[in-house]
Structures are given as C-alpha cells and as structure tokens.
Amino acid sequence: MVAEGFEPVRDAFVRNFEVLGDRGAAVAVYRDGHKVVDLWAGTRDADGTEPWAEDTAQLVRSATKGVAAAVPLLLQQRGLLDLDAPVGSYWPEFKAGGKERTRVRDLLAHRAGVPALDRGLTAAEAADGITGPRAVAAQQAFWEPGTAHGYHAQTFSWLLSELVLRATGRSLGSILAEEIAEPLGIDFWIGLPENEAHRVGRVAPVDPPEGAGLLKTRPRRNVSEAYADPDSLTRRAFAAIDPLPDENDPAYRAAELPASAGIGTARALARFYAATIGVVEDGARIFTPATTALAGKELSSGPDRVLVVNTRFGPGYMLHGPASPLLSPASFGHPGRGGSLAFADPEAGIGFGYVTNALAKSVTADPRAQALVRAVRSAL
C-alpha cells in the first residue's frame, strides 16, 4: 500500500532490489498517525526462495536499541526511574571500577565508560541473563563515566536489561511485550517467543552487486584502522560476544538482548515510532509530549571513542548527524548494522521502519535505507 504522493518510496524500494542488492525487505511509513506506506518484497530468507509474506519478521540488530530505550523512558514517565540517579542506587554491584558516579542518563547515552569487556562472553553467557550483567558491573571503566561517549554496541544489552530488572523486578522484554507491543498491536519482540519463530526469516551477509555503489566512499583511514586493530576499543566493543553469535540460532533469537537481538516487522517499527510522537490510528500513544522531547534531547555529541566518527545520542536514541541517516535534526531513532533503520521525526510527523535480511557491510549509513529516507523526504 502506498498513499497518494508517496510513490517515490515505492520506486526507491524497487530500485533497492534492482540495483542495491536487497533480497528480502520491507518498509513502512506513518505520517501524522496514519499509515502511508506498507511494502514488502523478495524472499523470506536471504539465502532462500520462499516469498516474503505480509507478516514476515526479521532480526534488526542495533535498531533494537531504539525500541528498547522506550522502556526506561516509559518508567521515567511514570516516576519509576530517575535519569539523574546513580545507576548504583538501583544496582549496587555496579559501583565498582570507577563507575560509582555513573548516572542513568549516562548509561542510556553511551557515556557509561564500559563499551567493552576484558573478556568477551560466549553466546550462551551473553544470553543467560546473569554473566553479562555481572561482567559489566565488575568491569573497570575505560574512561570516567559522563565525561565522554563511545558506542556500547553489545554491552548496552546487559546495562539496560539489568537496570530495568533492578528498578522494576521485571525483565525489559516482558515490559515491552505487555505495555508497548500489545497495546499498540505490533509484532516486535526482545526475546522471541517460540510460537512466533516460524515467521522469522534467515539473515545473511551479502556483497553489493558489482557497480551498485553500495560503498560509495572509502572509510576514513582512522576508521578503517580502528576496525582492523584487534586491540582497539572499536574491535573490542563489537567483540563483547566472542566469537560472534549465529544470529539465526533459535537460542540467540529467544534471548533478551536489547542491544542487538530484537525481531520485528517494518510495519511494527513504523507504528512504534509514530506512537512515540503522537496518536496513531486507533488512539494509542506511548509517550507524553514531555517524554517525546526527552527522547530527542542531545546527551552526547562529538568524537565517539568506539565508532571513531562524530556521533550524537539522546537517551538510547541516535540523533541526526554525520553517522545518522535520519530525516531532519529533530529525528530520533536507531540504525541496525547491515541495513535496518527505524526512527521518528516529530516535526514531519513521520514514523519510519525498514528491515532487510541482506546484511551489507555498513554500520550506520546503509545506502538502501538512505535511498528510502530521501524518497520520504521528497514526498513531504
């Protein structure tokens, strides 16, 4: 479905398959609470032939972070979590390794100083709900928390999940399911239920077609060197789970890992973000206007000690900037490494979601997602 005036989004979506290497993908857009784009195409599995169905869901990697961030903001909205309180006031074991003064807002804005671990966790340890929180609580900070920022690519899972558990006695995944996903009627899970696993396609890395232009520019030398150096904070942050997990493994998908293992549809992501900035079609809304403003408030900006580029973050959300292909400076959301992207733009009234099973060599600025965002912009 494409509403009148949004045909450029359909054209860009088709071109993603014809030119930019998509194999299976979906995109959805809400404007002012109403769905204006809902498209899907290709195969359910990146390495298969079964068609992508209307309800096919996919792993969205770090786009999970933006959905997960709604849980602590909802708790803050209800007076159950204080963003200015020390993390240690909820989680006493966290007051170790120079992290005593870490505030909740530092944790959400990638300023907690623990983007990596001295020892990478196995996939089983990462998923057990105990080893990860213990490891980040004991970890010596890499910088004084609150004084700098660096993307907590994997450790964000254990930081956020344990904070929510200590503050409420409930898991982040259960709060998301019961108080956000169910009221909104969206298919998004952090901790995939067994009875929904049949809907989820397989993801796989892909190389861009020859001449497709997926990698239009060479990364800057310092960025390339950081990713190539096994001792760099960049490599160590992305290797907090070591070896890298099998993202198609049912055990990984069932784990509550709010940094990287969320699973859902493009339609769910677009509706979710639309409900963070206003009322959607049936009257549902997640955030009050004050919480919407908080979601887009800059808490970190400038050189990122992990991504080695300038980044901007709000409380759990990546904000518009050089490494963030969002719609306008008012946007907040999160990309997923390899392609997925979801965000809200309160000024334009837009909720956007794009998911793909073809994981390209991109971190924050996938050309397929960028092409769709440009098409949305042209339709406004």
C-alpha angles and dihedrals in degrees: 000000000000121000119223111281095026096082091114088069091056090048092051091047091053091048090053087065097039098045114005101053105252114160102178125002147141135205131191133180133191124196122193090345096309127105111244102164130036115161137155134171146157128040130333091231123045088224098036144072106228109116121252106255128214091258098040111137129198141196107261101192111204094002079081089074094068093053092044091051090064089070098064090040090052089050090050089049089055094047093250097114130039113209091200094053121101113261086230091065087069098028110032095185089064090070093092138094096033094308098111094112097044109131126209090248089054090055092050094046097051092254097116093102097230107098091139140032131229087237125028115235125236117244090256092051091047091054102042096084093229112061096052097052091045091050096051092043091055096039118113109238116253090215135004104287114250095022099086140002137232129170111268092209099175107002089065086078095063096035094054099037094050093045091054092045093051093046097047111013087237132100120253091235093055093049090049092049097045104034105029113018098040097046090046093044092231131149104230127124138183096195105027113232114234092236091060098047093095090067096057122096128217119260123213137174115256135190117229116256113262109276093008093123095225089144101040097166134032114248114252114270095247090053093049091048092050092054092045096049110087090202096052121109087238095061093039092052093054090043096056083115105051126217095026110260126249100252091200093056110114090221092056092047092049092053120100099238107152093186098060121351105071116134127199151114130280087241090057093050094048092048092045093054092043087056092052091062104033148334118313127214100287096040100266122142133170107194134042114231089261092055091046088055090048092052090059096042115118113240099159131030140157131036112016111215092210107034091039093220132087112279137173126212137182123192097315096331131101110229132211112289145111093306096036118079097199130140106258139344089274093060125110128183141097140264124218119226108257099029121312119120135177132171149143129235109197093189093055094033091236131152111185134187131176125173130179138178093209104087111205128193095269133115109189109347112052111178093223092057091042091053090054093048091051089051091052090049091052090052095054 
